[in-house]
Amino acid sequence: MTFSTADLYDQHADKVAVGLPLLRDYGGRASFHGEVFTLRVFEDNSLVRRALEQPGRSRVLVVDGGGSLNCALVGDLLAGLALDNGWAGLLVHGRVRDSRALASIALGIKALQTNPRKSLKKGQGEEGVAVTFAGLTFRPGQWVYCDEDGIVLSDTALQ
């Protein structure tokens, strides 16, 4: 599906929400979309790995990392795992690392910033819960559309 978030907004303004411009593009694909799957973690990417080890079925993993500055939640190895398992992309309310390598992986990745420090591995967090960041509340089963212009969120698939 080819789309632009600006056009989607123009066509569906009454039934979509637009995210605040907080996240930057890091992946090799700036345009991506899919059904939302959510995680809430804090400085621990164990659940991120566990989710990305599962079949992605062209979904978008939305990770609320609390906006932490202290470590990265996604790097090149997890991005490669996501690509291999059929995820369309990642939205990370937190940091990523290996940004040069991420740019060469054909996966959509938006995040706040970078940090070379690895995260903890304690297995803590929640999956399948509503998470809020960038002025949006993401719920499993919604649809998210991302490109260079931003993020559009819908309760149903568009187009």
C-alpha positions in Angstrom: 0.0 0.0 0.0 1.3 3.4 -1.0 0.1 6.3 1.2 1.1 9.6 2.7 0.0 10.5 6.2 -1.0 14.0 4.9 -3.4 12.4 2.4 -4.7 10.0 5.0 -5.4 12.8 7.3 -7.1 14.8 4.6 -9.3 11.9 3.6 -10.1 10.7 7.2 -9.7 13.7 9.5 -12.9 12.9 11.4 -11.7 9.4 12.4 -7.9 9.6 12.8 -5.5 11.2 15.4 -2.1 12.7 14.5 0.9 12.3 16.7 3.1 15.1 18.0 6.4 15.4 16.1 8.6 13.8 18.8 10.0 10.7 17.0 12.7 10.6 14.4 13.2 8.1 11.6 16.0 5.6 12.1 15.1 2.6 10.0 15.7 1.9 6.3 12.0 2.5 5.5 10.4 5.8 6.3 6.9 4.8 5.2 5.3 1.9 7.1 2.0 0.9 8.6 0.2 -2.0 10.3 -1.9 -3.2 13.2 -0.7 -2.0 16.6 0.9 -4.4 19.2 1.9 -2.6 22.4 4.5 -3.0 25.1 5.3 -0.9 28.2 8.8 -1.3 29.5 11.4 0.8 31.3 15.1 0.4 30.6 14.5 -3.3 30.0 14.2 -4.7 26.4 13.5 -8.3 27.3 9.8 -8.1 26.3 10.9 -6.2 23.1 13.0 -9.2 22.1 10.3 -11.7 23.1 7.7 -9.8 20.9 10.0 -9.6 17.9 10.8 -13.3 18.1 7.1 -13.9 17.3 5.6 -13.7 13.8 5.0 -10.0 13.1 2.3 -10.5 10.5 3.1 -7.0 9.2 2.2 -5.4 12.5 3.9 -2.4 14.1 5.4 -2.9 17.6 4.7 0.2 19.7 7.0 0.4 22.7 6.5 2.9 25.5 9.9 3.0 27.1 8.9 6.0 29.3 11.0 8.3 27.2 14.1 7.2 29.2 17.4 8.8 28.3 19.5 6.1 30.0 19.7 3.3 27.5 18.6 2.0 24.1 15.7 -0.4 23.8 16.4 -1.4 20.1 19.5 -2.0 18.2 20.6 -3.6 14.9 20.2 -7.2 16.2 16.6 -6.6 17.3 15.8 -4.7 14.1 17.1 -7.6 12.1 15.0 -10.0 14.1 11.9 -7.9 13.5 12.6 -7.8 9.8 13.2 -11.6 9.6 9.9 -12.2 11.5 7.7 -10.0 9.3 7.2 -6.9 11.5 6.4 -3.7 9.5 8.0 -1.4 11.9 8.7 -0.1 15.4 7.6 3.0 17.3 9.9 3.5 20.3 9.2 6.1 23.0 12.8 5.8 24.0 16.2 5.4 22.5 17.8 3.2 19.9 21.4 2.3 19.1 23.4 1.2 16.1 21.8 4.0 14.1 24.0 3.6 11.1 23.1 0.0 10.8 19.4 0.6 11.5 19.4 2.9 8.4 20.4 0.0 6.2 17.6 -2.4 7.5 14.4 -2.3 5.4 12.2 -1.7 8.5 10.4 1.3 9.7 11.8 2.6 13.0 10.9 5.8 14.8 12.3 6.7 18.1 13.2 9.7 20.3 17.0 9.6 20.0 20.0 7.4 20.3 22.1 6.1 23.2 24.9 3.5 22.8 24.2 1.9 26.3 22.4 -1.5 26.3 19.2 -1.9 28.3 18.7 -4.2 31.3 17.5 -7.7 30.9 15.1 -8.4 33.8 12.0 -9.5 31.9 9.9 -6.7 33.3 7.1 -4.8 31.6 3.6 -5.3 30.2 2.3 -6.3 26.8 -1.0 -5.6 25.1 -1.9 -2.6 27.2 -2.8 1.0 26.2 0.3 3.2 26.0 0.4 7.0 25.6 3.1 9.2 24.1 3.5 11.7 21.3 -0.1 12.9 22.1 -1.6 9.6 21.1 -3.0 6.6 23.1 -2.1 3.4 21.2 -4.2 0.3 21.8 -3.7 -3.2 20.4 -5.7 -3.7 17.3 -5.6 -0.1 16.1 -3.8 0.8 12.9 -0.9 3.1 12.7 0.5 4.8 9.5 4.0 6.4 9.5 6.0 8.3 7.0 8.4 11.3 6.9 5.6 13.7 7.8 4.5 11.9 11.0 2.2 9.4 12.6 -1.5 8.9 12.0 -3.5 6.5 14.2 -6.9 5.0 13.4 -9.2 2.5 15.1 -9.7 0.7 11.8 -7.6 0.0 8.7 -7.6 2.8 6.2 -7.9 2.5 2.3 
